[in-house]
């Protein structure tokens, strides 16, 4: 496996400093995924209340041949936010296409290692980039040949962006691709608030541990002094914006320092840090977003029970 690495620690420190000084305070959800965070997220995917991964994997297994049906020769795949690589492996195993090279893009080295072990036996070559989506999109053209390429953006990762930012990212993906390429997009659909809140505030409190882990990471990597028991996990449904929000709420008045950046923060009791947004979509909204980004009309496969959609956009 070839790993192309960005200056991850410096970017981490800069992002954490800027985000914690916003009002309201924030932490970027992309930093959930260190080794422990990736393991916790894999546990979340097994929870009965979190249906995104199972639904998407079932759609991929059932419809892989249709998804890849337009390719009658060798092709390449690239996945933004590959995670463990399980879903990519499912597509490879059931698609029946001749995939020669896979490009894996993820901030987490642990995730890249898991994904490599999943897909390496199924393809000729794996290239991995430890970096952001933008880093990956910048590298994809340099790491491909003349074969068509399908970009995968799965797991409803698009939902972590507000709608203008999601539209901008789709446009950037479109500019990275060329005629004959395609994008396969996975997006969670709007559903009853009760179901959504159970998925993000599970009775076993695995998601709470996943949320707090970002504070542990700041402590370990940047010399932070966050008291993990001083912040409570909170998930709420914002119906107007159609998003689930995750927060870490200070349970008392407290002071925190991040030594690596010289940042000192005073928290009031009840003050929150906004750690993640998960926007939910309607099927036609997804198609419209792809068209606005410059793709052709998309083809969709929908799990109507779990309310999840895969959409293939061609270039």
Secondary structure, DSSP 8 states (H G I E B T S, - for coil): -EEEE--HHHHHHHHHHHHHTSSSEE--GGGG-SHHHHHHHHHHTTSTT--HHHHHHHHHHHHHHHHTTT--S-EEEEEET-TTSHHHHHHHHHH---EEEEEEEES-HHHHHHHHHHHGGGSSEEEEEES-HHHHHHHHGGG--SSEEEEEE-TTGGGGS-HHHHHHHHHHHHHH--TT-EEEEEEEB---HHHHHHHHS-TT-HHHHHHHHHHHHHHHHH-B---GGGEEEEEEEETTTTEEEEEEEESS-EEEEETTTTEEEEE-TT-EEEEEEEE-B-HHHHHHHHHHTT----EEEEETTTTEEEEEEE-
